[in-house]
Amino acid sequence: MAKKEFFYRDASWLSFNERVLMEAADASVPLLERLKFLSIYSSNLDEFYRVRMPVLLALNSKDELEQAGQRVLAQQAQFGRLLTEQLIPGLRDIGVHIVYNEPIPEAIRESCSHYFFSTIAAYVEILYIGKNEEIFPENNKLYIAVDIGREGKDEIAILNIPSDGIPRFYHEQRQDSSYVVFIDDIIRDNLQWIFPRARVNGAWSLKVTRDAELNLEDEYEGDLADKIEKKLSKRNFGLASRLLYQPGLPPELLRSLVKVFNLSKALIIEGGAYHNLKDLLSIPIHLPAHEYPRARTIEADRKVFTPSLLDEIRQKDMIVHTPYHSYNTLFRYFNEAAIDEEVEEIYVTMYRVASDSRIIHSLMSAARNGKKVTVFIELKARFDEANNLKWAKAMKAAGVRIINSIPYLKVHAKIALVKRRREGRVTFSGLFATGNFNENTARFYTDHILLTTHHGMTRELELLFIFLTKRRKPRQPDEIVFDHLLVSQFNLQQQFLAFIDREIAHAQAGRRAEIFIKINNLEEQVLIARLYEASNAGVRIRMIVRSVCCLIPGVPGMSENITVRRIVDRYLEHGRIFIFHNDGQEAIWLGSADWMNRNIYRRIEVCFPVHDEEVRQQIRAIVALQLRDNAAAVWLDAAQQNHRVEPDAGGEVIRSQEAIYQCVLENSYTSIAS
């Protein structure tokens, strides 16, 4: 066997972001949607510099830093070409004039000036280098450095671009033309009013990106919620990882800014005329002919038709596939539990909570209705800490028992349990999901939520919730024995390794051996190494890995039987699916766990089996369509390049998300899966 090798994690992240750029470049994608993909790319890159770049800088990993820098520069150049040579001209052809790196047209200049005085000026702050004691650019906020001459000497003023307080774009409709102007340019066009007795020598935009890590101390003492709240106020003031500045900024002024802003350890990068182009997502233009057609959500299929959903799932498992299915089934599950007089207890984990969560309102009502409601809310969910803190306080005030984060672990599992007493007998129903209980993200994340009363699964779910209330790490992996569920920190990694070994044994015995895995991220080297061993044993392994993939596919003597695809389309692929052929006794698992170091070693994750044959058929059909995708899928080569999956000559073009929607709409899974 060849030496085991792995892609760098961060290079793989950038490879995924390159895949997002490919979607922005695809002429078959509606024009305004292509603009949104540029926004997603920009947002992803900002997160890379906030989350991953500080790690690389701390490790002083020169090789990885150089690779990352070269790849980002190439991508940024492609980004600029797409925006300025394709999308902006294309929008102008349909009557939308985005004013980009050009003077504000005379037709709207007066109204832009009026908007400056009536709205923008209320948010503009002016600081002078040398006069103000401290100038500290906050994370990813936008600024303009202005060189002004006054009374025979030059000064440098720093203005904020207040896109955190008002919309980034000013929009004006004029007859058949629609104008969209960056507020950056409106400020520049009115600098003479800000500095009326000075000469403006030049103005350049800039931003500083800072480390997003809160560096929480994971000890037992003290109130973790209080600690997180205090840390959150300082997040935007972390160590700088990058200064991004506009081309043309004089070298001497750049050196002054680096010194004044204390950026000696940050990466200094020349960008474009505008930063934070993730704001393109909020561009105030809506043209249905140039956007994805609106898709009607479908009510989840109900086979039994009892008045009560809780009664129905006692008779038959049910699955919800978001965003194709409506979220109403989930709302009903929690709403029924809140008012059903036979429901005694409700348990649920929350990782990323919707900003106005109807599920949490149900849980608070349940507590007020006399139910015992226990919610484990993960306060350390990055970038969602403030929202989770808000909801934790509200639920606690309503009488919900709140269990906060476990020291040294994050609870990433997406699970809920309802305990019901009927005619003196206690019954359980459970929700097992691949994605968060969040109705906002459910509109564009593809996930799977299983509703079941399977005795073994729900009984083990109760044991897990009992453990979570103790707020501690397991003392040993077998502290709780799970026979039906896979739970990280207990048995998840060991069982996945055992499933792979079982396929290896089948292959060595001359039997058919196959593995299918769909996850968001693949990094953990023990599991990857075992997949390499399976490949060498003759196991056929097909993978769909949306983002980070440290496994190198298609290498003779190491991974020649492994293929990796990515699917990037209208919806974010988020569901995790694991299928092991097992000599025809197919094992199908869903769950919350990616194969990342953090998921395996530093989180509580839950993966769960699919027993119901109709539900299994649905999962098989969805997987079959995704493996046939030749419109939104790419395959990953051994050099980490994305290649389009091309249709066969004269063959059918399959866009899996559209096909899955149709499959769900028609409730026709059997022919596809077979």
PyMOL commands that set and color helices and strands:
alter all, ss='L'
color gray80, all
select helices_A, chain A and resi 9-25+31-59+62-93+106-118+120-123+183-189+191-194+224-232+235-237+251-260+277-282+288-290+309-315+328-339+358-368+385-397+441-443+455-468+477-479+492-508+525-537+582-584+597-601+613-627+656-666+670-673
alter helices_A, ss='H'
color red, helices_A
select strands_A, chain A and resi 96-99+126-128+142-150+153-161+169-174+177-182+199-210+240-245+267-270+318-322+343-350+372-377+401-403+410-411+415-422+425-433+445-452+486-487+514-519+540-545+562-567+572-573+576-580+587-591+603-604+606-609+633-636+642-644
alter strands_A, ss='S'
color yellow, strands_A
deselect
rebuild
show_as cartoon
